[in-house]
Amino acid sequence: MDVKLMNATASVLFLGALVLGMVGLVKWVARQPLFAIGGIAVVGDVAHNNEVTLRANLNGKIKGTFFTVDLAATKAAFESVPWVRKAVVRREFPNRLKVVLQEQQAVAYWGDEDESRLLNNFGEVFEANVDEVERDDLPHLDGPVAQAGQILGMYQTLSPLFAPLDMALDQLTLTNRGGWRAQTNAGGEIELGRGTTEEITQRAQRFIGTVAQVATAYGRTADALERADLRYGEGYALRLRGVTTVATPVATPKKKQAEH
């Protein structure tokens, strides 16, 4: 029994040493220059990035050989590059990497005009050089960042409603109190108030369906809108440029002083 036990123990130790040796050998081979990263193929959306910009942003961030490179860290490095939303990284034997990029698709400016933040088509806020935006008709949206997707959805709901007025929705803000405020491309401000998407839409439709007729009654068109407040149950308050409903006071003649 002692001999059998000794033989079994020796076999286990031998196998353990063999496994450790194999692991060490694999690690040694994996670190050899033969398997150094020989190139990185970048495909997908590259409208805002090229080889020069990628190289500048990734300098020193990708380390290791084909076998030892950290794919998760490499993915994070690519996704830290401006305009890159998502990256998928794969190994291509024997010594190359393939990266598929998905770029940000800007659909709106976000926040104050002096900020460098944009909103993508997934309702996500991201940092980028706004001077690189290819479109010049993007709206300005603002509000709590956590509700950016909701704000984008509200804009996409309201924007088409203004088409019959030949007017575009240029800005939409969700205030800290939960109220919606819009501005047209002609500079008109519209207070939409609080409520569900359906309630806000109904107020906007009621306003859009009648404002042209009201403006015509005062010799104006809808783009003369200066301010509208839709936070009323059955109507709205309206101010048009060049129109006033305040009567001009009539001057009272001065009494002649009595002659002495």
Buried (B, 14 or more C-beta within 10 A) or exposed (E): EEEEEEEEEEEEEEEEEEEEEEEEEEEEEBBEEEBEBEEBEBEEBBEBBEEEBBEEBBEEEBEBBBBEBEEEEBBEBBBEBBBBBBBBBEBEEEBBBBBBBEBBBBBBBBBEEEEBBBBBEEBBBBEBEBEEEEEEEBBBBBBEEEBBEBBBEBBEBBBEBBEEBEBEBBBBBBEEEEBBBBBBBBEBBBBBBEBEEEEBBEBBEBBBEEBBEBBEEEEBBBBBBBBBBBBEEEEBEBBBEEBEEEEEEEEEEEEEEEEE
